Amino acid sequence: MSSRSGSPGLRRTARLLGVASLGLGIAQLRSPTGVARLAGVDDSPTAPPVITAVGIRELVHAAGLLPGRPGWAWTRVAGDAMDLTAMGRALANRRGERYVRLRNVTAAVAALTALDVWTALRSTRSSRAGGAAPAAGLAATAPWKSPLEVSASTTVNKPVHEVYGYWRNLENLPSFMAHVREVRTLDGGQRTHWVAEAPGRRSVEWDAEIVEETPNRLIRWRSSPEADVENSGRVEFSSAPGDRGTEVRVTLTYAMPGGRLGKTVATLLGEAPDQQVRDDLARFKQILETGEVVRSEGSPEGTFARRFLRQRPAVPVS
């Protein structure tokens, strides 16, 4: 993470974040009990050692950001995700004045997280615009934004031609892919336009084309070069042993913002890419075998992933 990519303004923001990390790290190391009291978690015996560890982490952030390296903002984003997760759990166990103090600190961390994410994304876009060489059909970028590959498989108790036929009608994909809102066929079926859900109730759109196809065996596609999120994928179909249905294997490769670090952050926030693919395939299997996605009382709002975050086991969303 030694790149000094980005505009002067972006590098100044990185240094500002570095100063913030330095100040936080020093305060947390000098007086972990004081920080615990300020945050409303002084009733927890584990708080001081955790705060000390976070202080050391903040100094690591500072070491990368103070020289003006905006790509290091991704390390702060990962730390923010861990902190907000811990604070959310702590809030559930606090009452009275401690709850108020912890709520205020959580709001401050959330505001700083927004700046961290903005800086990290700007760094990613700036580095990409700088002209990195392509690799494996996707942008070959710095380690914090390298392409990711995820895969999953399932066995569907239906014949190969039926399973393949349902998937090949690409406009069916939103029925089981939680983050895909619409797939519209263009130019006779080889090209498609995709609309997907993005964080913050936003949407992203791109065109894709089928680049290889073997009926009842394989579909391989890739996004257009100008897509906001470059991606490619393949789905393979084969008869399960003993003629017990169809084995379906999906492999996706895409330039996720933040690369492997971004995947770690997404996992902490409940949006792990590999889990998404497994969940999508589980819904695909349900549709082919039962004709619909089976929903429990605890998940009445359908497949939109952002709604899952508000749900709790056996507690329907009001």
C-alpha positions as CSV (number, residue, x, y, z in Angstrom):
1,M,0.0,0.0,0.0
2,S,2.8,2.4,-0.8
3,S,1.0,4.1,-3.7
4,R,0.7,7.9,-3.5
5,S,-2.0,7.9,-6.1
6,G,-4.8,10.5,-6.1
7,S,-5.2,14.2,-6.4
8,P,-3.5,16.6,-3.9
9,G,-6.8,17.1,-2.2
10,L,-7.3,13.4,-1.8
11,R,-3.8,13.1,-0.3
12,R,-4.6,15.9,2.1
13,T,-7.7,14.1,3.2
14,A,-5.6,11.0,3.7
15,R,-3.2,13.0,5.9
16,L,-6.1,14.4,7.9
17,L,-7.4,10.8,8.5
18,G,-3.8,9.9,9.5
19,V,-3.8,12.7,12.1
20,A,-7.2,11.5,13.4
21,S,-5.8,8.0,13.7
22,L,-2.7,9.2,15.5
23,G,-4.7,11.3,18.0
24,L,-7.1,8.4,18.7
25,G,-4.3,5.9,19.0
26,I,-2.4,8.0,21.5
27,A,-5.5,8.7,23.6
28,Q,-6.5,5.0,23.6
29,L,-3.0,3.9,24.7
30,R,-2.5,6.6,27.3
31,S,-5.9,6.2,29.0
32,P,-7.9,3.2,28.0
33,T,-10.1,3.5,31.1
34,G,-10.8,7.1,30.4
35,V,-11.8,6.3,26.8
36,A,-14.0,3.5,28.2
37,R,-15.7,5.9,30.5
38,L,-16.2,8.5,27.7
39,A,-17.7,5.8,25.5
40,G,-20.0,4.5,28.2
41,V,-18.5,1.0,28.4
42,D,-16.5,1.5,31.7
43,D,-18.7,-1.2,33.3
44,S,-17.1,-3.9,31.1
45,P,-13.8,-5.5,32.3
46,T,-12.8,-6.4,28.8
47,A,-13.1,-2.8,27.5
48,P,-9.6,-1.4,28.5
49,P,-7.6,-4.2,26.8
50,V,-9.8,-4.0,23.7
51,I,-9.4,-0.2,23.6
52,T,-5.6,-0.7,23.9
53,A,-5.6,-3.1,21.0
54,V,-7.7,-0.6,18.9
55,G,-5.2,2.1,19.8
56,I,-2.3,0.1,18.4
57,R,-4.4,-0.5,15.3
58,E,-5.0,3.3,14.9
59,L,-1.3,3.9,15.0
60,V,-0.9,1.4,12.1
61,H,-3.5,3.4,10.2
62,A,-1.7,6.6,10.9
63,A,1.6,5.2,9.7
64,G,0.1,4.5,6.3
65,L,-2.1,7.6,6.0
66,L,0.2,10.4,7.3
67,P,2.5,10.2,4.2
68,G,-0.6,10.9,2.0
69,R,-1.5,7.4,0.8
70,P,-5.3,7.5,0.3
71,G,-5.4,3.7,-0.4
72,W,-4.7,3.1,3.3
73,A,-8.2,4.5,4.0
74,W,-9.4,0.9,3.3
75,T,-7.7,-0.2,6.5
76,R,-9.7,2.4,8.4
77,V,-12.9,1.2,6.8
78,A,-12.2,-2.3,8.0
79,G,-11.5,-1.0,11.5
80,D,-14.6,1.1,11.4
81,A,-16.7,-1.9,10.5
82,M,-15.3,-3.9,13.5
83,D,-15.8,-0.9,15.8
84,L,-19.4,-0.2,14.7
85,T,-20.3,-3.9,15.0
86,A,-18.9,-4.0,18.6
87,M,-20.7,-0.8,19.5
88,G,-24.0,-2.0,18.1
89,R,-23.7,-5.1,20.4
90,A,-22.7,-2.9,23.4
91,L,-25.7,-0.6,22.8
92,A,-28.1,-3.4,23.3
93,N,-26.7,-4.0,26.8
94,R,-26.6,-0.3,28.0
95,R,-29.2,1.8,29.7
96,G,-29.4,5.4,31.0
97,E,-26.4,7.6,30.9
98,R,-24.0,4.9,29.6
99,Y,-26.4,4.3,26.7
100,V,-26.4,8.0,25.8
101,R,-22.6,8.3,25.9
102,L,-22.2,5.2,23.8
103,R,-24.8,6.3,21.3
104,N,-23.1,9.6,20.8
105,V,-19.7,8.0,20.3
106,T,-21.2,5.5,17.8
107,A,-22.7,8.4,15.9
108,A,-19.3,10.1,15.8
109,V,-17.6,6.9,14.5
110,A,-20.3,6.5,11.9
111,A,-19.7,10.0,10.6
112,L,-16.0,9.4,10.4
113,T,-16.7,6.1,8.7
114,A,-18.5,8.0,5.9
115,L,-15.3,10.1,5.3
116,D,-13.2,6.9,5.4
117,V,-15.4,5.2,2.8
118,W,-15.5,8.3,0.6
119,T,-11.7,8.6,0.7
120,A,-11.2,4.9,0.0
121,L,-13.6,4.8,-2.9
122,R,-12.1,8.0,-4.4
123,S,-8.6,6.3,-4.1
124,T,-9.9,3.2,-5.9
125,R,-11.3,5.3,-8.7
126,S,-8.3,7.5,-9.0
127,S,-5.9,4.5,-9.2
128,R,-8.1,2.8,-11.8
129,A,-8.2,6.0,-13.9
130,G,-4.4,6.1,-13.7
131,G,-4.2,3.3,-16.3
132,A,-3.5,0.0,-14.6
133,A,-2.8,-2.9,-17.0
134,P,-5.7,-5.5,-17.5
135,A,-5.4,-9.0,-16.0
136,A,-7.8,-11.9,-16.6
137,G,-10.3,-9.6,-18.3
138,L,-10.6,-7.3,-15.2
139,A,-8.6,-4.4,-14.1
140,A,-5.3,-5.4,-12.5
141,T,-5.1,-3.1,-9.6
142,A,-3.4,-2.5,-6.3
143,P,-3.8,-5.3,-3.6
144,W,-6.6,-3.4,-1.9
145,K,-8.8,-3.5,-5.0
146,S,-7.7,-6.7,-6.9
147,P,-10.4,-8.8,-8.6
148,L,-12.2,-11.3,-6.4
149,E,-13.5,-14.8,-7.4
150,V,-16.2,-16.6,-5.6
151,S,-17.9,-19.8,-6.4
152,A,-20.7,-22.1,-5.1
153,S,-22.6,-25.1,-6.2
154,T,-25.9,-27.0,-5.6
155,T,-27.8,-30.0,-6.9
156,V,-31.3,-29.4,-8.2
157,N,-33.7,-32.3,-8.4
158,K,-34.7,-31.5,-12.0
159,P,-33.3,-32.6,-15.4
160,V,-30.5,-30.7,-17.0
161,H,-32.4,-29.2,-19.9
162,E,-35.0,-27.7,-17.5
163,V,-32.4,-26.3,-15.1
164,Y,-30.4,-24.9,-18.0
165,G,-33.5,-23.5,-19.7
166,Y,-34.6,-21.5,-16.6
167,W,-31.2,-19.9,-16.1
168,R,-30.7,-19.3,-19.9
169,N,-33.7,-17.1,-19.8
170,L,-31.6,-14.4,-18.1
171,E,-34.7,-12.3,-17.2
172,N,-35.4,-15.0,-14.6
173,L,-32.3,-14.2,-12.6
174,P,-33.9,-11.5,-10.4
175,S,-36.3,-14.1,-9.1
176,F,-33.5,-15.7,-7.0
177,M,-30.5,-13.3,-7.1
178,A,-31.1,-11.0,-4.1
179,H,-29.2,-8.0,-5.3
180,V,-30.4,-8.1,-8.9
181,R,-33.4,-5.9,-9.6
182,E,-33.8,-6.4,-13.3
183,V,-32.2,-8.1,-16.3
184,R,-33.4,-7.0,-19.7
185,T,-32.5,-8.9,-22.9
186,L,-31.0,-6.9,-25.7
187,D,-30.1,-7.8,-29.3
188,G,-31.7,-11.2,-29.5
189,G,-30.5,-12.6,-26.2
190,Q,-26.7,-12.4,-26.3
191,R,-26.5,-9.0,-24.6
192,T,-28.3,-8.0,-21.5
193,H,-28.8,-4.9,-19.4
194,W,-28.5,-5.4,-15.6
195,V,-29.8,-3.3,-12.7
196,A,-28.6,-4.3,-9.3
197,E,-29.0,-3.0,-5.7
198,A,-26.0,-1.2,-4.2
199,P,-25.3,0.0,-0.6
200,G,-27.3,3.1,0.6
201,R,-30.4,2.1,-1.4
202,R,-28.7,3.1,-4.6
203,S,-28.6,1.1,-7.8
204,V,-25.9,0.3,-10.4
205,E,-26.4,-0.6,-14.0
206,W,-24.3,-2.3,-16.7
207,D,-24.4,-4.2,-19.9
208,A,-23.1,-7.7,-20.3
209,E,-22.7,-10.2,-23.1
210,I,-22.6,-14.0,-23.4
211,V,-19.1,-14.9,-24.6
212,E,-19.4,-18.7,-24.6
213,E,-22.3,-21.0,-24.6
214,T,-22.8,-24.8,-24.8
215,P,-26.5,-25.7,-24.5
216,N,-27.3,-27.7,-21.4
217,R,-23.6,-27.5,-20.3
218,L,-22.2,-23.9,-20.0
219,I,-23.0,-20.2,-20.0
220,R,-20.2,-17.7,-19.7
221,W,-20.6,-13.9,-19.7
222,R,-18.7,-10.7,-18.9
223,S,-19.6,-7.1,-18.4
224,S,-18.9,-4.3,-20.9
225,P,-15.6,-2.5,-20.4
226,E,-17.4,0.7,-19.2
227,A,-19.3,-1.1,-16.4
228,D,-19.2,0.6,-13.0
229,V,-18.4,-2.8,-11.4
230,E,-16.4,-5.0,-13.8
231,N,-17.5,-8.6,-13.6
232,S,-17.6,-11.9,-15.4
233,G,-18.9,-15.3,-14.6
234,R,-19.8,-18.8,-15.7
235,V,-22.4,-21.3,-14.7
236,E,-21.9,-25.0,-15.5
237,F,-24.6,-27.7,-15.6
238,S,-24.0,-31.5,-15.4
239,S,-26.0,-34.6,-14.6
240,A,-25.8,-35.6,-10.9
241,P,-24.5,-39.1,-10.1
242,G,-27.2,-41.7,-10.4
243,D,-29.4,-39.4,-12.4
244,R,-30.5,-37.6,-9.3
245,G,-30.9,-34.2,-10.8
246,T,-28.5,-31.5,-12.1
247,E,-25.3,-30.2,-10.5
248,V,-25.0,-26.4,-10.9
249,R,-21.7,-24.6,-10.3
250,V,-21.4,-20.9,-10.4
251,T,-18.1,-18.9,-10.5
252,L,-18.1,-15.1,-10.4
253,T,-15.2,-12.7,-10.8
254,Y,-15.5,-9.0,-10.2
255,A,-13.5,-5.9,-9.3
256,M,-15.0,-5.3,-5.9
257,P,-14.2,-1.9,-4.4
258,G,-11.6,-2.6,-1.7
259,G,-10.6,-6.0,-3.1
260,R,-10.0,-8.6,-0.5
261,L,-10.1,-5.9,2.2
262,G,-13.4,-4.8,0.9
263,K,-14.6,-8.4,1.1
264,T,-13.6,-8.6,4.7
265,V,-15.5,-5.4,5.5
266,A,-18.6,-6.7,3.6
267,T,-18.4,-9.9,5.6
268,L,-18.4,-8.0,8.9
269,L,-21.5,-6.1,7.7
270,G,-23.3,-9.2,6.7
271,E,-22.8,-8.9,2.9
272,A,-20.1,-11.6,2.3
273,P,-20.0,-12.2,-1.5
274,D,-19.5,-15.9,-1.3
275,Q,-22.5,-16.2,1.1
276,Q,-24.6,-14.2,-1.3
277,V,-23.8,-16.6,-4.1
278,R,-24.7,-19.6,-1.9
279,D,-27.9,-18.0,-0.9
280,D,-28.8,-17.2,-4.5
281,L,-28.3,-20.8,-5.5
282,A,-30.4,-22.0,-2.6
283,R,-33.3,-19.8,-3.8
284,F,-32.7,-21.1,-7.4
285,K,-33.0,-24.7,-6.2
286,Q,-36.2,-23.8,-4.3
287,I,-37.8,-22.2,-7.4
288,L,-37.0,-25.1,-9.7
289,E,-38.2,-27.7,-7.2
290,T,-41.1,-26.0,-5.5
291,G,-42.0,-23.2,-7.8
292,E,-41.3,-20.4,-5.3
293,V,-38.8,-19.1,-2.8
294,V,-39.7,-20.5,0.6
295,R,-39.9,-17.8,3.2
296,S,-40.3,-18.3,7.0
297,E,-42.3,-16.1,9.3
298,G,-39.0,-14.4,10.3
299,S,-38.3,-13.2,6.7
300,P,-41.5,-11.9,5.3
301,E,-40.0,-9.1,3.2
302,G,-38.6,-11.2,0.4
303,T,-35.1,-11.5,-1.0
304,F,-33.8,-7.9,-0.7
305,A,-30.6,-8.3,1.3
306,R,-30.6,-4.9,2.9
307,R,-33.9,-5.9,4.7
308,F,-32.3,-8.9,6.3
309,L,-30.1,-6.7,8.5
310,R,-33.2,-5.5,10.4
311,Q,-34.4,-9.1,11.1
312,R,-33.7,-11.3,14.1
313,P,-34.2,-15.0,14.5
314,A,-37.9,-15.9,14.9
315,V,-38.8,-12.2,15.2
316,P,-40.7,-10.9,12.1
317,V,-40.1,-7.4,11.0
318,S,-42.9,-5.1,12.1
